[in-house]
């Protein structure tokens, strides 16, 4: 588990704000950590969904290209088959 590290500015802000809201700096730090832990997974999930959409769009393009190649190959071989004598 990665330990949350705070910049000196963040820790100073926590120490300055905590007495104003009637709690200890450690309590405010733990609240801040919980907030960060709850908000970061949502952004990570959104990014992974965006990546999944991009991957699926790329796969769709590739499949359309493959289908077009197969369609052209089938037409080519069908045309070539017309000119051959029956067996």
BAVO-523963 format. One record per residue (C-alpha): residue number from 1; residue in one letter; x, y, z. Coordinates in steps of 0.001 Angstrom, whole numbers, plus 500000, padded with zeros to 6 digits. Example, Ala and Ser with C-alpha at 12.3 -4.5 7.8 and 13.67 -1.06 7.14 Angstrom:
BEGIN
REC  nr rest     c1     c2     c3
REC   1    a 512300 495500 507800
REC   2    s 513670 498940 507140
END
This chain:
BEGIN
REC  nr rest     c1     c2     c3
REC   1    x 500000 500000 500000
REC   2    x 501430 503339 498983
REC   3    x 501828 505822 501793
REC   4    x 500346 509251 501200
REC   5    x 503004 511936 501340
REC   6    x 502192 515574 501751
REC   7    x 504094 518534 500463
REC   8    x 505174 521049 503088
REC   9    x 502564 523456 501740
REC  10    x 499773 520894 502098
REC  11    x 500807 519948 505604
REC  12    x 501064 523636 506558
REC  13    x 497566 524207 505222
REC  14    x 496259 521241 507203
REC  15    x 497914 522549 510362
REC  16    x 496492 526027 509802
REC  17    x 492946 524886 509040
REC  18    x 492538 522140 511651
REC  19    x 492275 524429 514720
REC  20    x 489821 526667 512881
REC  21    x 487399 523793 512380
REC  22    x 488020 522330 515826
REC  23    x 490006 519198 515107
REC  24    x 493579 518017 515217
REC  25    x 495812 518204 512162
REC  26    x 495997 514411 512124
REC  27    x 492198 514138 511984
REC  28    x 492016 516609 509119
REC  29    x 494841 514757 507365
REC  30    x 492915 511482 507638
REC  31    x 489762 513145 506275
REC  32    x 491768 514556 503397
REC  33    x 493283 511146 502686
REC  34    x 489834 509506 502665
REC  35    x 488599 512167 500271
REC  36    x 491538 511626 497931
REC  37    x 491129 507845 498107
REC  38    x 487453 508144 497201
REC  39    x 487907 510569 494316
REC  40    x 490938 509085 492584
REC  41    x 489390 505705 491715
REC  42    x 486556 507484 489906
REC  43    x 488978 509370 487693
REC  44    x 490985 506217 487055
REC  45    x 487800 504379 486132
REC  46    x 486784 507166 483754
REC  47    x 490195 507025 482099
REC  48    x 490008 503265 481730
REC  49    x 486539 503557 480170
REC  50    x 487830 506182 477748
REC  51    x 490717 503891 476844
REC  52    x 488320 500972 476364
REC  53    x 486187 503070 474022
REC  54    x 489267 504043 472009
REC  55    x 490361 500407 471843
REC  56    x 486917 499280 470694
REC  57    x 486751 502019 468062
REC  58    x 490168 500968 466740
REC  59    x 489081 497320 466675
REC  60    x 485913 498300 464810
REC  61    x 487953 500157 462160
REC  62    x 490283 497181 461767
REC  63    x 487370 494769 461386
REC  64    x 485720 497002 458797
REC  65    x 488971 497058 456831
REC  66    x 489264 493270 457067
REC  67    x 485669 492846 455887
REC  68    x 486322 495136 452928
REC  69    x 489401 493111 451954
REC  70    x 487424 489859 452184
REC  71    x 484577 491351 450148
REC  72    x 486992 492443 447400
REC  73    x 488766 489077 447423
REC  74    x 485449 487233 447126
REC  75    x 484432 489435 444197
REC  76    x 487805 488873 442526
REC  77    x 487609 485091 442856
REC  78    x 483971 485038 441764
REC  79    x 484914 486982 438637
REC  80    x 487841 484656 437961
REC  81    x 485605 481615 438426
REC  82    x 483226 482813 435690
REC  83    x 485907 482470 433039
REC  84    x 486916 478898 433946
REC  85    x 485445 475912 432172
REC  86    x 483219 473605 434274
REC  87    x 484832 470502 435761
END
